[in-house]
Amino acid sequence: MSRCPELDALTTHFRSFAQMLTERQGERLPQWLDAVRCDKLPSLHTLATGIERDRDAVIAGLTLPWNSGVVEGHVNRIKMLRRQMFGRAGFALLRNRVLLAC
């Protein structure tokens, strides 16, 4: 017997979402969203509402093999270099550091 049915429901929903993500089953997203809305989990409803706003992109992200991980990595690296130089130099030095870091 479960001590916290809400926590069990939350665990079930997140495991189901993780399975969709790892097995590229984006077509299951509408059913997952419906199941989430059936439970009384307000924070998960907020997540579902956010996903619903860009449903097609989320389904594509859960289904297609392509991703922007490499681009995001480069953006994060450039932001880190910029933060390291905050207030010390202009664009020319930042440009040189970015080019040398590649």
N, C-alpha and C positions, 0 to 999 in steps of 0.2 A: 504494500500500500504506500502511496506517495504522500510525503509530508507537505509538498507544495505543488499543487497542480499547475499553477501559472509557470513555475520554473520548468516543469516537465514539458508544457506546451512550447515554451520558448526554446528549449533544447531541441525539440522535435523540428520546429520551424527552421532553426539555424542549421541543423544537420541536413535537412532537405535542401536548403539553399546551397550549402557547401557541396552537396552531391550534384546539383545542377551546374555549379561552377566548375567542378573538377571533371565532370563527364560531358560538358558542353551540351546541356539539355535546356537551352533557353526557351524552347517551345512549352516547357512546363511552368513558366513564370506566371501566366494568368491563373492557373489553378493554385499556385502557391500564394498569390496575392489574395485570392478568395478565401483560402484556408486561414490566412493571417487575420483577415477581417472578421472571421467567425469567432475568434477568441477575444477575450477581454484583456488585451495587452496594449494599453495606450501608446507606449513607446514604440512598439512594433508597428502600430497603425501609422505613426508618424513616418517611419521608414517606408512603409508600403505606399503612403501618399507621395513621398519624394520619388520613389521608383516609378510610380504611375505617371508622374509628370513627364518623364522621358522614357516611356515604356519601350518604344522601338529601339532606342539606343542600348538600353539594358539587355533586351533580348538579343540584339546583335552581339553585344559584348559577352553574353553567356553562350553564344552559339558559334561565332566565327573564330577561326584560329589566329587572326591577326590581333595585335595589340600595340599600344603606344608606349610600352615599357621602356624601350631604349631612348626614345625622345624624352620621356619624363626623367630618366636618369641623367641625361645631358642638362636638362633645365635645372635639376636640383644641384648638379655640380657647379653650374654657372652661378646660381644663387649663393652657394657656399663661398665661392671665390669673391663674389661681390660683398658679402657680409664681412669677410676677412679684411677687406680693404676699406670699409666704411669710413668716409670722411678723410681718407688719406691721399687719394689720387683720382685722376679723371678717367674718362673713357678710354684714352689711348693705352694707359697701363692695364686697365681691365681687359681690353682687347688682346694685348700681348700675353697676359696671363692665361686667358681662355685658350688662345692658339697654342701656347706652349704646353698646356695641360692635356691636350689631345693626344 
